[in-house]
Amino acid sequence: MRILHTSDWHLGRPLADADRTEDYRRFLDWLLGLMAAESVNVLVLAGDVFDTAMPPVSAQRLYFDFLRRASELPEFWGTIVAAGNHDSLPMLQATGGVLGFVRATVSGATAEEEAVLVRDREGRVRLGVAAVPYLREGDVRMSGFYDDEADRARRWGEGVARHYREAAELLDARLRAADAADAPRIATAHLFVTGSRTSRVDDGRSIPAVFAGALRNVSAEVFGSCWDYVALGHIHHAQSVSGPVLMRYPGSPLMLSFDDLDRRHEVILADFPNGRGVPQLRSVDVPQPRWIGRIRASADGLEAAFAEARRAAERSAERFGAEALEPIASLECERASEAGEAFLIRVRAMAARYGLRLGPVRRIRGQREDADDALEDDLRSITPEEVFEQVLEEAGLSSEKGEIMRALFKEARQEAEMEASSGN
Ligand SMILES: [Mn+2]
């Protein structure tokens, strides 16, 4: 039995105001090709199918067409969809009954709605999935009183652990009732998991997974050890998390921001032996349908750099056998002497001549950058992270303290984004 695990599609999300419908169309065509070539039986979508609660019609159309085409693959048994924090669970569930006709199941947030049995084409139960969506505090039973935020975080972890324990028990009961106690059991989770270390990120370098102690993070232990695999979602960069069971983040299949450059974007193939057991995992890099990059050039070198970006975009489109999509770049320009607004107008016009779309633009003036120059820069071209970095530098903190502040800032941003429903 072969499962394909993916997450964080964020269908409908633009980048630098560019519509990405065609990017997603190319990705989904590629994914269907992979599923056919690899004889995938089950697709697990671990949250954030859509970028917004009420996605554009073009995004919904991609999703429904994809589910139908997947269901037509001869060896395909079904799609399991768990909602992420960007998805509206009621919106996904509104079509839930109809989706049965294309072998797709949308789970809910109670154990009854999470425990899904997957049947093969002969109707035999072959897999049990606890398809747990993104959990909010209201979805998890927690005792009401907290001493402080650390206590609240601890109780959150306990509540999540209880949630997974209950889902596991019900799934076990259903599998036994279906005479399929030996079927593999997997769970989905759309959240930040604090592992000890990520084991394979960015060409073997090992970096801490997520800052420990953040409010909404849970330890890898919360899932318990009763799963054969935990399919994670929420983090957009592919990475493993070590814990009592095998678990992995595939990351978003497409680059969704300029932070994603140099990161891995994968889908995961999990091969299960007959019956229960640890699956064999294979990560497949997702070919990016659009060139997205970072350009750093001097004012004199802009033309050459834009021309090179254009050529890179043409080359990367070749594997799709289709026209190149408008490349998008962030720009850091050194030694630009003219005033901010004039510079931005000139540089964007120049980029447009090369069919290149510019995201954030920053001017760097080497050592002579001073406060007045910084103020000249167009505010639209400055990210909150850059402002925070500047504040950190001025505060003159030790690098250790700086790291802690960065983590706290990141956490605060994540919390804010969760509230605004526009983060991971
Ligand atoms: Mn998410």
Residues whose N, C-alpha, C, O or C-beta is under 5 A from the ligand:
A	BS01	MN	D48 G84 N85 H86 H234 N424
